[in-house]
């Protein structure tokens, strides 16, 4: 009789196997003390999590082991980080205390665990301002110990890799957070491999159909792609060997996320994405010969293939702020295809893949190249520590700054400063010093006078001009892009408003005394209600700045009028919003709850789209497409207000017409509008709600609002228009 395997024994064997893999993944020689410390951390975590399981049903301890392995193997962190990763959930989820961690593993590990515990609930707050404040605290740890953020990114990566076991609602929420903040943060810290995987995994859940389409297409074209790469590199290999270079050549496909982005932005099908892959040439050379050897390889490549001069990126001479170094060029390969070639040293490649951790590993060898990252971290910390800094504003500004491209500009003395693309003279001035920014009236740009709102370009030399009479202007907020400049300008006006409000309060108190009325909070609330002002502080400010004429402010009459108003009863409350469509089109929640809903005008979902519900204040549930331009922000910032939504069978079976819009563009020719209208109205019998097309210099562009039953019908319309003429392109658009 065959005995059944013992599940507990199997689990224990799996845990031991994963632990051994972790030890093998640590990229350095472990001393006996290191092994003892890691073993102690493992045993403590194993005991603390012994009765806990993940949503997938597996023992919880496998998660901290996996996070520790990512830290060691994929980021290149050491023993302290491995120990911290093994214990990262213990203080938050079990009876283990920070004092115990400090006693057993020391101050550094305790501080990292404390940082991880504090930021664990960054996105789990119902109030977005609390959420943003938590995010701000998380970023403060960048200055204390960047390992907190690196371990958090490893934790998020493992959660994303195992997201299949979560509910659809949790998948959307976690994926949105990841795309909104964690992937950009990985990008900014130079963790390109992790950033790419986080983006792809987010896309897998946020745009499942599109993700699977591109994934399948990449698999279908893999053999053809590999053959092309082999033909491309064949002539280069001989030259590299002849030059005596030690090298490795990799051909890697672009990420699914970046391919999808290109298809959307350029409105092209998969087949027309020319740079589906990139060739990477990695040379093993000494640090002092890296630059010259990279340019030598560039010369050998361009001996065989013509480069596109507009697509040369030299991050070898001027590395990115996150430490990234590489030489990128795009050349015309066989069969008339553009191919991106990346040339870098082994050291540069490790920094590109593992970011900050590898950056510090090479710090002594390349001390001149690490100032960019240090200065970026210093700027982040300066903004965060400002007492006037608003967390919500910072979150939005910081998010925008994470992915920003860079330009390189020079001070009058020739010092190089890295700024986000789109930076103006004002950004540059505030970057140097707050006082300089506040008094900036313009600049000498390459010895020419320009205003302070002038946008800077690569290679500009900038000398800031100031005036003692100059003061910040609120209009400046429209002309700066850096988080530091925005924060300092806002701080200045907040301070002005506080001072004015203090003066306004004194004036109002005098008015109350003269009217012989008690200066109470109830009286103030009646006053702002009557004047239709949002807050008491705004009332003070408006009085101080004379935007409310204090001479005509009759407090007695206003308060008497407010008291004589009838009290609103329940019957006078606003009626509930009605659903925009019949309630059988959408099923809300896991238990099919009955709620009023309407379709969001920002993306106008139609049957066949992947959707979710967002619970609004006073307008019921709004139905959005998961790939709506507003979806990421809603799901990551207000996850607690997301409700699962799916199309009812009736809606999917062509029950009702839904509004959508397509954009058409192309080369103008006689009868092109009639052709499009004929296809939609006569041939396909589709109702057009509106059509707007303009012609300019031989090309046309416009939009058409249609009523369709589902995405299948919309695809048929778009295909018919595309097939009607090679001069027309067509795409679906969101409606404003």
C-alpha positions as CSV (number, residue, x, y, z in Angstrom):
1,X,0.0,0.0,0.0
2,X,1.4,3.4,-1.1
3,X,1.9,5.8,1.8
4,X,0.8,9.4,1.2
5,X,3.6,12.0,1.6
6,X,3.5,14.0,4.8
7,X,2.5,17.7,3.9
8,X,4.2,19.1,7.0
9,X,7.4,17.2,6.2
10,X,7.2,18.5,2.5
11,X,6.8,22.1,3.7
12,X,9.8,21.8,6.1
13,X,11.9,20.4,3.3
14,X,10.9,23.3,1.0
15,X,11.7,25.9,3.7
16,X,15.2,24.3,4.2
17,X,15.8,24.2,0.4
18,X,14.8,27.9,0.0
19,X,17.1,28.9,3.0
20,X,20.1,27.1,1.4
21,X,19.4,28.8,-1.9
22,X,19.4,32.1,-0.1
23,X,22.8,31.4,1.4
24,X,24.2,30.5,-2.0
25,X,22.8,33.7,-3.5
26,X,24.8,36.0,-1.3
27,X,27.5,37.5,-3.6
28,X,30.4,37.5,-1.1
29,X,32.3,35.2,1.2
30,X,30.4,34.6,4.4
31,X,32.4,34.3,7.6
32,X,31.3,31.8,10.3
33,X,29.9,34.8,12.3
34,X,27.9,35.9,9.2
35,X,26.4,32.5,8.8
36,X,25.5,32.4,12.5
37,X,23.8,35.8,12.4
38,X,21.7,34.9,9.3
39,X,20.8,31.6,10.9
40,X,19.7,33.4,14.1
41,X,17.5,35.8,12.0
42,X,16.0,32.9,10.1
43,X,15.2,30.9,13.2
44,X,13.6,34.0,14.9
45,X,11.5,34.7,11.7
46,X,10.6,31.0,11.4
47,X,9.3,30.9,15.0
48,X,7.5,34.3,14.8
49,X,5.7,33.3,11.6
50,X,5.1,29.6,12.4
51,X,1.3,29.8,12.4
52,X,1.0,32.2,9.5
53,X,0.2,31.5,5.9
54,X,0.1,33.6,2.8
55,X,-3.1,34.0,0.6
56,X,-1.7,31.2,-1.6
57,X,-1.7,28.8,1.4
58,X,2.1,28.4,1.6
59,X,4.0,29.0,4.9
60,X,4.5,32.7,5.4
61,X,8.3,32.3,6.1
62,X,8.8,31.6,2.4
63,X,8.0,35.3,1.7
64,X,10.8,36.8,3.9
65,X,13.3,34.2,2.6
66,X,12.4,35.2,-1.0
67,X,12.7,39.0,-0.2
68,X,16.1,38.3,1.4
69,X,17.2,36.4,-1.7
70,X,16.1,39.3,-4.0
71,X,18.1,41.7,-1.8
72,X,21.2,39.4,-2.1
73,X,21.0,38.1,-5.6
74,X,19.2,40.8,-7.6
75,X,20.3,44.0,-5.8
76,X,23.6,42.8,-4.4
77,X,23.1,43.7,-0.8
78,X,25.0,42.2,2.1
79,X,24.5,40.4,5.4
80,X,22.9,43.3,7.3
81,X,20.2,43.6,4.5
82,X,19.6,39.9,4.4
83,X,19.1,39.8,8.1
84,X,16.7,42.8,8.0
85,X,14.8,41.3,5.1
86,X,14.3,38.0,6.9
87,X,12.9,40.0,9.9
88,X,11.1,42.7,7.9
89,X,7.5,41.7,8.9
90,X,8.2,40.4,12.4
91,X,7.8,43.7,14.4
92,X,4.6,44.6,12.5
93,X,2.9,41.2,12.3
94,X,4.1,39.3,15.4
95,X,5.1,39.7,19.1
96,X,8.7,40.5,18.3
97,X,9.8,43.9,19.5
98,X,12.4,46.4,18.2
99,X,14.2,46.1,21.6
100,X,14.6,42.4,21.0
101,X,15.9,43.0,17.4
102,X,18.4,45.5,18.7
103,X,19.5,43.1,21.5
104,X,20.1,40.2,19.1
105,X,21.2,42.0,15.9
106,X,22.4,45.5,16.8
107,X,21.4,49.1,16.2
108,X,21.7,49.1,12.4
109,X,19.3,46.2,11.8
110,X,16.9,47.6,14.4
111,X,16.9,51.0,12.6
112,X,16.2,49.3,9.2
113,X,13.4,47.2,10.6
114,X,11.9,50.3,12.3
115,X,12.0,52.1,9.0
116,X,10.3,49.2,7.2
117,X,7.6,49.0,9.9
118,X,6.9,52.7,9.7
119,X,6.4,52.6,5.9
120,X,4.5,49.3,5.7
121,X,1.1,51.0,5.6
122,X,2.0,53.8,3.2
123,X,-1.0,53.2,0.9
124,X,-3.4,51.6,3.4
125,X,-4.8,54.8,4.8
126,X,-8.3,55.9,3.9
127,X,-7.3,59.6,4.1
128,X,-5.0,60.5,1.2
129,X,-3.3,63.2,3.2
130,X,-2.2,60.6,5.8
131,X,-1.2,58.4,2.9
132,X,1.0,61.1,1.4
133,X,2.5,61.9,4.9
134,X,3.4,58.2,5.2
135,X,5.0,58.3,1.8
136,X,7.0,61.4,2.8
137,X,8.2,59.5,5.9
138,X,9.2,56.6,3.7
139,X,11.3,58.9,1.5
140,X,13.0,60.4,4.5
141,X,14.6,57.0,5.1
142,X,16.5,57.5,1.8
143,X,18.7,59.9,3.7
144,X,19.0,57.7,6.9
145,X,19.6,54.3,5.3
146,X,18.7,53.7,1.7
147,X,18.6,49.9,2.4
148,X,15.1,50.5,3.9
149,X,13.8,51.5,0.5
150,X,15.8,48.8,-1.3
151,X,14.4,46.1,1.0
152,X,10.9,47.6,0.5
153,X,11.3,47.4,-3.3
154,X,12.4,43.7,-2.9
155,X,9.3,43.1,-0.8
156,X,7.1,44.7,-3.4
157,X,8.7,42.7,-6.2
158,X,8.0,39.4,-4.5
159,X,4.5,40.5,-3.7
160,X,4.0,41.3,-7.4
161,X,5.5,38.0,-8.5
162,X,3.0,36.1,-6.3
163,X,-0.1,38.4,-6.9
164,X,-2.1,35.6,-8.6
165,X,-3.4,34.4,-5.3
166,X,-4.9,37.7,-4.4
167,X,-8.5,38.9,-5.1
168,X,-9.1,40.9,-8.3
169,X,-9.7,44.1,-6.3
170,X,-6.3,43.6,-4.4
171,X,-4.6,42.9,-7.7
172,X,-5.8,46.2,-9.1
173,X,-4.9,48.2,-6.0
174,X,-1.4,46.7,-5.5
175,X,-0.6,46.9,-9.2
176,X,-1.6,50.6,-9.3
177,X,0.5,51.5,-6.3
178,X,3.4,49.7,-7.9
179,X,3.1,51.5,-11.3
180,X,2.4,54.8,-9.5
181,X,5.3,55.0,-7.1
182,X,7.4,51.8,-6.7
183,X,8.4,51.3,-10.4
184,X,9.4,55.1,-10.8
185,X,11.3,54.9,-7.5
186,X,13.2,51.8,-8.7
187,X,14.0,53.7,-11.9
188,X,15.3,56.8,-9.9
189,X,17.5,54.5,-7.8
190,X,19.0,52.9,-10.9
191,X,17.4,49.5,-10.4
192,X,16.5,49.1,-14.0
193,X,15.9,45.3,-14.0
194,X,13.5,45.6,-11.0
195,X,11.9,48.7,-12.5
196,X,11.2,46.8,-15.8
197,X,9.8,43.8,-14.0
198,X,7.6,45.9,-11.7
199,X,6.2,47.7,-14.8
200,X,5.5,44.5,-16.7
201,X,3.8,42.8,-13.7
202,X,1.7,45.9,-13.1
203,X,0.6,45.9,-16.8
204,X,-0.2,42.1,-16.5
205,X,-3.0,42.9,-14.0
206,X,-4.0,46.4,-15.1
207,X,-4.2,45.6,-18.8
208,X,-4.4,41.9,-18.9
209,X,-5.6,41.6,-22.6
210,X,-3.0,44.0,-23.9
211,X,-0.3,42.3,-21.9
212,X,-1.1,38.8,-23.1
213,X,-1.4,40.1,-26.7
214,X,2.2,41.5,-26.7
215,X,3.5,38.5,-24.7
216,X,2.1,36.1,-27.3
217,X,3.4,38.2,-30.2
218,X,6.9,38.3,-28.6
219,X,6.9,34.5,-28.3
220,X,5.7,34.0,-31.9
221,X,8.5,36.2,-33.2
222,X,11.3,34.9,-30.9
223,X,12.9,32.6,-33.5
224,X,12.9,35.2,-36.2
225,X,14.2,37.8,-33.7
226,X,17.1,35.6,-32.6
227,X,18.1,34.9,-36.2
228,X,18.1,38.6,-36.9
229,X,20.3,39.3,-33.8
230,X,22.7,36.6,-34.9
231,X,23.1,38.1,-38.3
232,X,23.5,41.6,-36.9
233,X,26.3,40.8,-34.4
234,X,28.2,38.4,-36.7
235,X,30.4,41.1,-38.5
236,X,31.0,42.9,-35.2
237,X,32.3,39.9,-33.4
238,X,35.3,39.5,-35.7
239,X,36.3,43.2,-35.2
240,X,35.9,42.9,-31.4
241,X,38.1,39.8,-31.3
242,X,40.7,41.5,-33.6
243,X,40.8,44.5,-31.2
244,X,41.7,42.2,-28.3
245,X,38.6,43.2,-26.3
246,X,37.0,40.8,-23.7
247,X,33.3,41.2,-24.2
248,X,29.8,39.7,-23.9
249,X,27.0,40.4,-26.3
250,X,23.3,40.1,-25.3
251,X,20.2,40.6,-27.4
252,X,17.2,41.4,-25.2
253,X,13.6,42.1,-26.1
254,X,12.1,45.4,-24.9
255,X,9.7,45.1,-21.9
256,X,6.1,44.5,-22.6
257,X,5.2,47.7,-20.8
258,X,7.5,49.8,-23.0
259,X,6.3,48.1,-26.2
260,X,2.6,48.8,-25.2
261,X,3.5,52.4,-24.4
262,X,5.1,52.9,-27.8
263,X,2.1,51.3,-29.6
264,X,-0.3,53.7,-27.7
265,X,1.8,56.8,-28.1
266,X,2.6,56.4,-31.8
267,X,-0.8,54.7,-32.6
268,X,0.9,51.8,-34.4
269,X,0.3,48.0,-34.4
270,X,2.8,45.6,-32.9
271,X,4.3,44.8,-36.3
272,X,5.4,48.4,-36.7
273,X,7.3,48.7,-33.5
274,X,10.8,48.7,-35.0
275,X,12.9,48.5,-31.8
276,X,11.4,45.3,-30.2
277,X,14.9,44.5,-28.9
278,X,18.2,46.0,-28.1
279,X,21.8,44.7,-28.5
280,X,24.0,45.2,-25.4
281,X,27.8,44.9,-25.7
282,X,29.5,44.6,-22.3
283,X,33.2,44.9,-22.2
284,X,35.4,43.6,-19.4
285,X,38.0,46.4,-19.0
286,X,39.9,48.3,-16.4
287,X,38.2,51.4,-14.9
288,X,40.7,53.9,-16.5
289,X,40.1,52.4,-20.0
290,X,36.3,52.2,-19.8
291,X,35.5,55.4,-21.7
292,X,38.0,54.9,-24.5
293,X,37.1,51.2,-24.9
294,X,33.3,52.1,-25.1
295,X,34.0,54.6,-27.9
296,X,36.3,52.1,-29.6
297,X,33.3,49.6,-29.7
298,X,31.1,52.4,-30.9
299,X,33.5,53.0,-33.8
300,X,33.6,49.3,-34.7
301,X,29.8,49.1,-34.7
302,X,29.4,52.2,-36.9
303,X,32.0,50.8,-39.3
304,X,29.3,48.3,-40.3
305,X,26.1,50.1,-39.6
306,X,25.1,53.7,-40.2
307,X,24.1,55.5,-36.9
308,X,21.2,57.8,-36.5
309,X,22.9,61.0,-35.2
310,X,19.7,62.1,-33.4
311,X,19.7,58.9,-31.3
312,X,23.2,59.0,-29.7
313,X,23.1,59.1,-25.9
314,X,26.4,59.6,-24.1
315,X,25.9,58.7,-20.4
316,X,29.5,57.6,-20.3
317,X,30.9,61.1,-20.2
318,X,28.0,62.5,-18.1
319,X,26.3,59.8,-16.1
320,X,22.6,60.1,-15.0
321,X,21.9,61.4,-11.5
322,X,21.2,57.8,-10.4
323,X,24.6,56.7,-11.4
324,X,23.6,55.1,-14.8
325,X,26.5,55.0,-17.3
326,X,26.2,53.7,-20.8
327,X,26.6,54.6,-24.5
328,X,23.4,54.3,-26.5
329,X,23.2,54.5,-30.3
330,X,20.6,53.5,-32.9
331,X,21.9,52.1,-36.1
332,X,20.4,51.0,-39.4
333,X,20.8,47.2,-39.4
334,X,20.1,44.5,-42.1
335,X,16.8,44.7,-44.0
336,X,16.4,48.4,-43.3
337,X,15.6,48.0,-39.5
338,X,16.7,50.4,-36.8
339,X,18.5,48.6,-34.0
340,X,19.4,50.1,-30.6
341,X,22.9,49.2,-29.4
342,X,24.0,49.8,-25.8
343,X,27.7,49.8,-25.0
344,X,29.0,49.6,-21.5
345,X,31.7,48.1,-19.2
346,X,31.0,45.2,-16.8
347,X,31.1,47.7,-13.9
348,X,28.5,50.0,-15.7
349,X,26.3,47.0,-16.4
350,X,26.2,46.0,-12.8
351,X,25.3,49.5,-11.7
352,X,22.6,49.6,-14.4
353,X,21.1,46.4,-13.2
354,X,21.5,46.7,-9.5
355,X,21.6,50.5,-9.0
356,X,22.4,52.0,-5.7
357,X,23.9,49.0,-4.0
358,X,26.4,48.3,-6.9
359,X,27.0,52.1,-7.1
360,X,28.4,52.1,-3.6
361,X,30.4,48.9,-4.2
362,X,32.4,50.8,-6.8
363,X,32.5,54.1,-4.9
364,X,36.3,54.1,-4.3
365,X,37.1,53.4,-7.9
366,X,34.7,56.0,-9.3
367,X,34.5,58.7,-6.6
368,X,33.9,61.4,-9.1
369,X,30.8,59.7,-10.6
370,X,28.6,59.3,-7.5
371,X,27.9,63.0,-6.7
372,X,24.7,63.0,-8.8
373,X,22.9,60.5,-6.7
374,X,24.1,61.9,-3.5
375,X,23.0,65.4,-4.5
376,X,19.6,64.1,-5.6
377,X,19.1,62.4,-2.2
378,X,20.2,65.6,-0.5
379,X,17.7,67.6,-2.4
380,X,14.9,65.1,-1.6
381,X,15.8,65.3,2.1
382,X,15.9,69.1,2.1
383,X,12.4,69.4,0.6
384,X,11.0,66.7,3.0
385,X,12.4,68.3,6.1
386,X,11.0,71.7,5.3
387,X,8.5,72.5,8.1
388,X,6.2,74.1,5.5
389,X,6.3,71.2,3.1
390,X,2.9,69.9,2.2
391,X,3.0,66.1,1.9
392,X,0.2,65.9,-0.8
393,X,1.9,68.5,-3.0
394,X,5.2,66.8,-2.5
395,X,3.8,63.4,-3.4
396,X,2.5,64.7,-6.8
397,X,5.7,66.7,-7.5
398,X,8.0,63.9,-6.5
399,X,6.0,61.3,-8.6
400,X,6.4,63.5,-11.7
401,X,10.1,64.0,-11.0
402,X,11.0,60.3,-10.7
403,X,10.9,59.5,-14.4
404,X,12.0,62.9,-15.8
405,X,14.8,62.9,-18.4
406,X,17.8,65.1,-17.5
407,X,19.7,67.9,-19.1
408,X,23.2,69.1,-18.2
409,X,23.9,72.8,-17.6
410,X,26.9,74.7,-16.4
411,X,27.5,77.4,-13.8
412,X,29.6,80.5,-14.7
413,X,32.6,78.8,-13.2
414,X,32.1,75.7,-15.4
415,X,30.6,73.4,-12.7
416,X,28.2,70.8,-14.2
417,X,24.7,70.6,-12.7
418,X,22.1,68.0,-13.7
419,X,18.5,69.3,-14.0
420,X,15.2,67.7,-15.1
421,X,14.3,68.2,-18.8
422,X,12.1,71.3,-19.1
423,X,13.8,73.2,-16.2
424,X,13.8,76.9,-16.4
425,X,16.2,79.6,-15.2
426,X,14.1,79.8,-12.0
427,X,14.6,76.0,-11.4
428,X,18.3,76.5,-11.8
429,X,18.3,79.5,-9.4
430,X,16.3,77.6,-6.7
431,X,18.5,74.6,-7.1
432,X,21.6,76.6,-6.2
433,X,20.0,78.5,-3.3
434,X,16.5,79.4,-2.1
435,X,17.5,83.1,-1.7
436,X,18.9,83.2,-5.2
437,X,15.7,81.8,-6.6
438,X,13.5,84.2,-4.7
439,X,15.4,87.2,-6.1
440,X,16.0,85.9,-9.6
441,X,15.0,88.4,-12.4
442,X,16.6,86.5,-15.3
443,X,20.0,85.1,-16.4
444,X,22.9,85.5,-18.8
445,X,22.5,82.4,-20.9
446,X,25.6,81.7,-23.0
447,X,26.2,85.5,-22.6
448,X,22.7,86.5,-23.8
449,X,20.1,88.0,-21.5
450,X,17.0,85.8,-21.0
451,X,13.9,86.1,-18.6
452,X,13.7,83.9,-15.5
453,X,11.0,81.7,-17.2
454,X,13.3,80.7,-20.1
455,X,13.7,76.9,-20.6
456,X,17.2,75.6,-20.4
457,X,18.8,73.3,-22.9
458,X,21.6,70.8,-22.8
459,X,25.0,72.4,-22.5
460,X,23.7,75.9,-21.5
461,X,26.0,78.0,-19.3
462,X,23.8,80.0,-16.8
463,X,24.6,83.1,-14.7
464,X,21.7,84.1,-12.5
465,X,20.8,87.8,-12.3
466,X,19.1,89.0,-9.1
467,X,17.5,92.2,-7.7
468,X,16.9,93.0,-4.0
469,X,13.4,94.3,-5.0
470,X,12.4,91.0,-6.6
471,X,10.0,88.7,-4.8
472,X,8.4,85.4,-5.7
473,X,5.3,85.5,-7.9
474,X,2.6,82.9,-7.8
475,X,2.7,82.8,-11.6
476,X,6.2,81.2,-11.2
477,X,4.6,77.9,-10.2
478,X,3.5,77.5,-13.9
479,X,7.2,78.0,-15.0
480,X,9.1,75.6,-12.7
481,X,9.3,71.8,-12.9
482,X,11.5,70.8,-9.9
483,X,10.0,69.7,-6.6
484,X,12.4,72.0,-4.7
485,X,11.5,75.2,-6.7
486,X,7.7,74.4,-6.3
487,X,8.1,73.7,-2.6
488,X,10.0,76.9,-1.9
489,X,7.6,79.2,-3.9
490,X,4.6,77.6,-2.1
491,X,6.3,78.0,1.3
492,X,6.9,81.7,0.6
493,X,3.2,82.3,-0.1
494,X,2.0,80.2,2.7
495,X,4.1,82.3,5.1
496,X,2.7,85.5,3.6
497,X,-0.8,84.2,4.0
498,X,-0.2,83.2,7.6
499,X,1.1,86.7,8.4
500,X,-1.9,88.3,6.6
501,X,-4.3,86.0,8.3
502,X,-2.9,87.0,11.7
503,X,-3.6,90.6,10.8
504,X,-7.0,89.8,9.5
505,X,-8.0,88.1,12.7
506,X,-7.1,91.2,14.7
507,X,-9.2,93.4,12.4
508,X,-12.2,91.0,12.7
509,X,-11.9,90.7,16.5
510,X,-12.1,94.5,16.6
511,X,-15.2,94.5,14.4
512,X,-16.9,92.0,16.8
513,X,-16.0,94.1,19.9
514,X,-17.4,97.2,18.3
515,X,-20.6,95.4,17.4
516,X,-20.7,94.0,21.0
517,X,-20.9,90.4,19.8
518,X,-18.9,87.5,21.3
519,X,-16.1,86.3,19.0
520,X,-17.0,82.6,19.0
521,X,-16.4,79.7,16.6
522,X,-20.2,79.4,16.0
523,X,-20.3,83.1,15.0
524,X,-17.3,82.6,12.6
525,X,-18.9,79.5,11.0
526,X,-22.1,81.5,10.4
527,X,-20.0,84.3,8.9
528,X,-18.1,82.1,6.4
529,X,-21.3,80.3,5.5
530,X,-23.0,83.6,4.6
531,X,-20.0,84.8,2.7
532,X,-19.5,81.4,1.0
533,X,-15.9,81.1,2.0
534,X,-14.2,77.7,2.6
535,X,-12.4,78.3,5.9
536,X,-11.9,80.8,8.8
537,X,-8.2,81.3,7.8
538,X,-9.3,82.3,4.3
539,X,-11.8,84.8,5.8
540,X,-8.9,86.3,7.8
541,X,-6.7,86.5,4.7
542,X,-9.4,88.1,2.5
543,X,-10.1,90.8,5.2
544,X,-6.4,91.6,5.6
545,X,-5.9,91.9,1.9
546,X,-9.1,94.0,1.6
547,X,-10.6,91.6,-0.9
548,X,-13.6,91.8,1.6
549,X,-14.4,95.4,2.3
550,X,-14.3,95.6,6.1
551,X,-16.2,98.9,6.0
552,X,-19.2,97.2,4.5
553,X,-19.0,94.1,6.7
554,X,-22.1,94.4,8.9
555,X,-21.6,91.5,11.3
556,X,-24.8,92.0,13.3
557,X,-27.0,91.9,10.1
558,X,-25.2,88.8,8.7
559,X,-25.5,86.8,11.9
560,X,-29.1,87.8,12.3
561,X,-29.9,86.7,8.8
562,X,-28.1,83.3,9.3
563,X,-30.1,82.6,12.5
564,X,-33.4,83.4,10.8
565,X,-32.9,80.8,8.1
566,X,-35.1,77.7,8.3
567,X,-33.2,74.5,9.5
568,X,-32.8,72.0,6.6
569,X,-34.7,68.8,7.2
570,X,-34.0,65.3,5.9
571,X,-36.6,65.7,3.3
572,X,-34.8,68.7,1.9
573,X,-31.5,66.8,1.4
574,X,-30.2,66.2,-2.1
575,X,-31.8,63.3,-4.0
576,X,-29.5,60.3,-4.7
577,X,-27.9,60.3,-8.1
578,X,-29.6,58.1,-10.6
579,X,-27.7,55.5,-12.6
580,X,-26.9,56.6,-16.1
581,X,-27.8,53.2,-17.5
582,X,-30.1,50.4,-16.6
583,X,-28.9,48.6,-13.5
584,X,-28.5,45.3,-15.3
585,X,-25.4,46.5,-17.3
586,X,-22.9,46.3,-14.4
587,X,-22.5,43.9,-11.5
588,X,-20.8,45.6,-8.5
589,X,-18.9,43.9,-5.7
590,X,-18.3,40.2,-4.9
591,X,-21.9,39.9,-3.6
592,X,-23.5,41.7,-6.4
593,X,-24.5,44.7,-4.3
594,X,-27.2,47.1,-5.4
595,X,-25.6,50.6,-5.9
596,X,-26.3,53.5,-8.2
597,X,-23.6,53.9,-10.7
598,X,-22.7,55.9,-13.8
599,X,-20.1,55.7,-16.5
600,X,-17.1,58.0,-16.1
601,X,-16.8,60.5,-18.9
602,X,-13.0,60.5,-18.7
603,X,-12.7,57.0,-20.3
604,X,-16.3,56.0,-21.3
605,X,-16.1,52.2,-20.8
606,X,-18.1,49.9,-23.1
607,X,-18.9,46.2,-22.7
608,X,-15.7,44.2,-23.3
609,X,-13.5,46.7,-21.5
610,X,-11.9,45.6,-18.2
611,X,-13.5,47.9,-15.6
612,X,-13.6,48.8,-11.9
613,X,-15.9,50.9,-9.7
614,X,-14.9,54.0,-7.8
615,X,-17.1,55.1,-4.9
616,X,-17.5,58.9,-5.2
617,X,-18.9,61.4,-2.6
618,X,-22.4,62.2,-3.6
619,X,-22.4,60.8,-7.1
620,X,-22.7,57.1,-6.5
621,X,-20.2,54.7,-8.1
622,X,-18.3,55.8,-11.2
623,X,-17.3,53.0,-13.6
624,X,-13.8,53.4,-15.1
625,X,-11.7,51.4,-17.6
626,X,-8.7,49.8,-15.8
627,X,-6.4,51.5,-18.4
628,X,-8.1,54.9,-18.0
629,X,-5.6,57.7,-17.6
630,X,-7.0,58.5,-14.1
631,X,-7.1,54.8,-13.0
632,X,-3.6,54.6,-11.5
633,X,-4.1,57.7,-9.3
634,X,-7.5,56.6,-8.1
635,X,-6.5,53.0,-7.3
636,X,-3.2,53.9,-5.6
637,X,-4.4,56.9,-3.7
638,X,-8.0,55.8,-2.8
639,X,-7.8,52.0,-2.8
640,X,-10.3,51.8,0.0
641,X,-13.0,53.3,-2.4
642,X,-12.4,50.8,-5.2
643,X,-15.1,48.3,-5.8
644,X,-15.0,45.3,-8.1
645,X,-17.1,45.7,-11.2
646,X,-17.9,43.4,-14.2
647,X,-20.3,43.5,-17.1
648,X,-23.5,41.7,-16.8
649,X,-24.4,39.0,-19.4
650,X,-27.1,41.3,-20.8
651,X,-24.7,44.1,-21.5
652,X,-22.2,41.7,-23.1
653,X,-25.0,40.3,-25.3
654,X,-25.5,43.5,-27.2
655,X,-28.3,44.9,-25.1
656,X,-27.6,48.6,-25.2
657,X,-25.6,51.2,-27.1
658,X,-22.7,52.9,-25.3
659,X,-20.9,56.1,-26.2
660,X,-17.3,56.0,-27.3
661,X,-14.9,58.0,-29.5
662,X,-12.3,57.3,-32.1
663,X,-9.6,59.6,-33.5
664,X,-8.9,59.6,-37.2
665,X,-5.9,61.1,-38.9
666,X,-3.9,60.9,-42.1
667,X,-3.1,62.4,-45.5
668,X,-5.9,64.7,-46.8
669,X,-7.5,63.8,-50.1
670,X,-10.8,64.6,-51.8
671,X,-13.7,62.7,-50.3
672,X,-11.8,61.3,-47.3
673,X,-14.5,62.5,-44.8
674,X,-17.3,61.1,-47.0
675,X,-15.5,57.8,-47.2
676,X,-15.2,57.5,-43.4
677,X,-18.8,58.6,-42.8
678,X,-20.0,56.1,-45.4
679,X,-18.2,53.2,-43.8
680,X,-19.6,54.0,-40.3
681,X,-23.2,55.0,-41.2
682,X,-24.1,53.1,-44.4
683,X,-21.9,50.0,-44.5
684,X,-21.8,49.2,-40.8
685,X,-25.1,51.0,-39.8
686,X,-23.5,52.6,-36.7
687,X,-25.0,55.8,-35.2
688,X,-22.6,58.8,-35.2
689,X,-23.3,61.2,-32.4
690,X,-20.9,63.8,-33.7
691,X,-18.0,64.2,-36.1
692,X,-15.3,66.9,-36.1
693,X,-12.4,66.9,-38.6
694,X,-10.0,69.7,-39.5
695,X,-7.5,69.9,-42.3
696,X,-4.1,71.6,-42.2
697,X,-1.2,71.6,-44.7
698,X,-2.1,68.4,-46.5
699,X,-3.1,66.3,-43.4
700,X,-6.3,65.9,-41.5
701,X,-7.2,65.0,-37.9
702,X,-10.4,64.7,-36.0
703,X,-12.7,62.7,-33.7
704,X,-15.9,60.9,-34.1
705,X,-18.3,60.0,-31.3
706,X,-20.2,56.7,-31.8
707,X,-22.7,54.6,-30.2
708,X,-21.6,50.9,-30.1
709,X,-22.6,47.7,-28.3
710,X,-19.2,46.5,-27.3
711,X,-15.4,46.5,-27.9
712,X,-15.8,43.8,-30.7
713,X,-18.1,46.1,-32.7
714,X,-15.7,49.1,-32.1
715,X,-12.7,46.9,-33.4
716,X,-14.7,46.1,-36.5
717,X,-15.4,49.8,-37.2
718,X,-11.7,50.7,-36.7
719,X,-10.5,47.8,-38.9
720,X,-13.0,48.7,-41.7
721,X,-11.7,52.4,-41.7
722,X,-8.0,51.3,-41.7
723,X,-8.6,48.8,-44.5
724,X,-10.5,51.4,-46.6
725,X,-7.3,53.5,-47.3
726,X,-3.6,53.3,-46.5
727,X,-3.8,57.1,-45.9
728,X,-5.9,56.8,-42.8
729,X,-4.9,55.9,-39.2
730,X,-7.5,55.3,-36.5
731,X,-7.4,54.8,-32.7
732,X,-9.8,54.8,-29.7
733,X,-9.6,57.8,-27.5
734,X,-10.9,58.8,-24.0
735,X,-13.5,61.5,-23.9
736,X,-13.0,64.6,-21.7
